Amino acid sequence: MSGQRVQDHYARPGSGTAIAARVIAALRAFAGAHVAITPETLAPIDHLHGRGYLATQELTALLEPQPGEAILDIGSGLGGPARWIAAVFGCAVTGVDLTEEYCDAARELNAACGLADRVRIMQGSALALPLPDASFDRAYSHNAVMNIADKAGVYREAFRVLRPGGRLVLAHINAGPNGPVEFFPVGWASLPANSFLATDEETRRDLAAAGFAIVTFQSLAGPTATTAGAARRKLEAEGLPPLGPHVIRPGDGLQVQINGMRAREDGRVCEVQIVARKPDGSQS
Ligand SMILES: C[S@@+](CC[C@H](N)C(=O)[O-])C[C@H]1O[C@@H](n2cnc3c(N)ncnc32)[C@H](O)[C@@H]1O
């Protein structure tokens, strides 16, 4: 890690192709040299959020993507969720991510999965999406806004690029009731300076200010606190599984996982899942 840029937490400069190669090598070491490279086989590694693939499935149940629709992934990481949605639901998915090395790796993995024509990756900021107004049917963002102080700005941009009636689904970590995160690194930041957790109330306010109507707002503090304790104890006893996001960032992977579970367990963070809608007839 060099300095305090958000991108430096996620990748070393110039590491894009090496990241994709490391992901594929880890999968082959685990599943055999002839394993098919698909969104499903990559899923234990390339869904970069707590509870991995399972949480993506939960998000997708809220997003309800339809065949042929244009879907936007804000903060798309290595593109795991984008590839899975494109492959399973037959959508065209555009991912925008700040970290150039992750964009490079995502494009390599798209090609390896044969999905380069259905998943487009663009390097850019959620605060200035490099995309035209009213160009997406649905948008989602999974565990990216925790790096961004100006969340109202993210929601304004999502509103701008959605078509009237379009749906936004958010799944991320909000501030819990018991104070700030105590131990770093966590999955989204190496340092407190890059961690910006909103309260549920601030999130509702920022979405409304951007023009969204909130359809559902679920805060998962209770259930995740219980399961996080069990997950932390398992990690401490058994260490990391062979496949996981730690493959991308070797070194402190075990500590990242343990710190994240501890923060959930102590009520310093909570997971939220939100469905919001751009009203019909609203101007972008
Ligand atoms: C924890 S990863 C999650 C990646 C992906 N959403 C997933 O669930 O697999 C967070 C991602 O958000 C991206 N990110 C952080 N700040 C951003 C910003 N201002 N604009 C776009 N992407 C951003 C990071 O580069 C990183 O890839």
The ligand as an SDF file (V2000), in Angstrom:
LIG
                    3D

 27 29  0  0  0  0  0  0  0  0999 V2000
  -15.4770   -3.7360   -1.4640 C   0  0  0  0  0  0  0  0  0  0  0  0
  -15.2690   -3.4480   -3.1750 S   0  0  0  0  0  0  0  0  0  0  0  0
  -16.8290   -4.0850   -3.7970 C   0  0  0  0  0  0  0  0  0  0  0  0
  -16.7680   -4.3970   -5.2660 C   0  0  0  0  0  0  0  0  0  0  0  0
  -18.0590   -4.9550   -5.8780 C   0  0  0  0  0  0  0  0  0  0  0  0
  -19.1700   -4.0340   -5.6940 N   0  0  0  0  0  0  0  0  0  0  0  0
  -18.4140   -6.2890   -5.2820 C   0  0  0  0  0  0  0  0  0  0  0  0
  -19.3380   -6.3390   -4.4660 O   0  0  0  0  0  0  0  0  0  0  0  0
  -17.7700   -7.2840   -5.6530 O   0  0  0  0  0  0  0  0  0  0  0  0
  -15.5260   -1.7020   -3.3020 C   0  0  0  0  0  0  0  0  0  0  0  0
  -15.2480   -1.1380   -4.6730 C   0  0  0  0  0  0  0  0  0  0  0  0
  -15.7010    0.2140   -4.7000 O   0  0  0  0  0  0  0  0  0  0  0  0
  -14.8300    0.9430   -5.5280 C   0  0  0  0  0  0  0  0  0  0  0  0
  -14.9540    2.3690   -5.2240 N   0  0  0  0  0  0  0  0  0  0  0  0
  -14.6170    3.0280   -4.0910 C   0  0  0  0  0  0  0  0  0  0  0  0
  -14.8540    4.3470   -4.2120 N   0  0  0  0  0  0  0  0  0  0  0  0
  -15.3680    4.5330   -5.4560 C   0  0  0  0  0  0  0  0  0  0  0  0
  -15.8190    5.6670   -6.1850 C   0  0  0  0  0  0  0  0  0  0  0  0
  -15.7520    6.9030   -5.6810 N   0  0  0  0  0  0  0  0  0  0  0  0
  -16.2900    5.4930   -7.4280 N   0  0  0  0  0  0  0  0  0  0  0  0
  -16.3340    4.2490   -7.9890 C   0  0  0  0  0  0  0  0  0  0  0  0
  -15.9070    3.1380   -7.3490 N   0  0  0  0  0  0  0  0  0  0  0  0
  -15.4410    3.2680   -6.0980 C   0  0  0  0  0  0  0  0  0  0  0  0
  -13.4650    0.3750   -5.1970 C   0  0  0  0  0  0  0  0  0  0  0  0
  -12.5120    0.6550   -6.1840 O   0  0  0  0  0  0  0  0  0  0  0  0
  -13.7820   -1.1110   -5.0480 C   0  0  0  0  0  0  0  0  0  0  0  0
  -13.6080   -1.8010   -6.2630 O   0  0  0  0  0  0  0  0  0  0  0  0
  1  2  1  0
  2  3  1  0
  2 10  1  0
  3  4  1  0
  4  5  1  0
  5  6  1  0
  5  7  1  0
  7  8  2  0
  7  9  1  0
 10 11  1  0
 11 12  1  0
 11 26  1  0
 12 13  1  0
 13 14  1  0
 13 24  1  0
 14 15  1  0
 14 23  1  0
 15 16  2  0
 16 17  1  0
 17 18  1  0
 17 23  2  0
 18 19  1  0
 18 20  2  0
 20 21  1  0
 21 22  2  0
 22 23  1  0
 24 25  1  0
 24 26  1  0
 26 27  1  0
M  CHG  2   2   1   9  -1
M  END
$$$$
